[in-house]
Amino acid sequence: MTIASYEHHGNRDQPALVLLHGVGSGKEGFAAQRQTVVDAGWQFLAIDAPGFGNTPLPAEPGFGDHVAAVLGVLDHLGIERAVLLGHSLGGMTAQEVFAHHRDRVAGLILSATSPAFGKPDGDFQKEFLQARLEPFENGMTMLEFAAQFSKNLVGSNAENGAVDAIIDVMSSVSIEAYSMAMKTLTRFDQRANLSNIGVPTLLIAGEEDRNSPAPMMEKMASKIAYSQYVMLPKTGHMAPIENHSAFNEVVKSFLEGMKPQ
């Protein structure tokens, strides 16, 4: 079995935080979290989703390969249980891992994500995919797409250099991986499992996120028994990059409460 590409830091005898990125990113999208996680006494483990980095592109859309990628790296490193931090698509993967392998999950941090996308053959999904994928069919490169789309991902108070950093990570994603991930995203629905989540869970929303609106994430949190909801002011969809200082503080506080005494 081919192991997904990953970045790992920290001592093996410490608890592990697994970071799962969104559609337009990769493990490099969590660079601003690396030192905070390690300094908090946790292993930092960022994993490239199927098709991203050196992780093989799956044959078809679906979360099966995404879950397998996470479990494969955990097994490879001998990590029995971990806290999963999933951003956007990664937040959906984290929910899928918990739904099917809850014994491997000690806690969840769900950032700018949702409990469902809808039916893959619905009109909204079709229009969503067309809007995201048509530019590539018309010859646009990923760099051009990133430069055009990135400004819609941040809030009104993004940190200096945030848009450039988003363009940098997004432009490294292949069109094939982006397209496959988008098709996978539209198949997600774990609404029925929210009430089954029985581990400490932190939900982080951006006040100005148009992709995963804060009110939707707050409602999502209300259905999870052991959850904490935090909204970051003037923040868009890319909190780990655009508002990493506030994002890291919230994550650090949660991890401090999770770390075994």
Summary of the structure (lengths in Angstrom):
residues: 261
radius of gyration: 16.9
end to end distance: 35.7
largest distance: 55.7
contacts: 912
relative contact order: 0.17
helix: 48%
strand: 16%
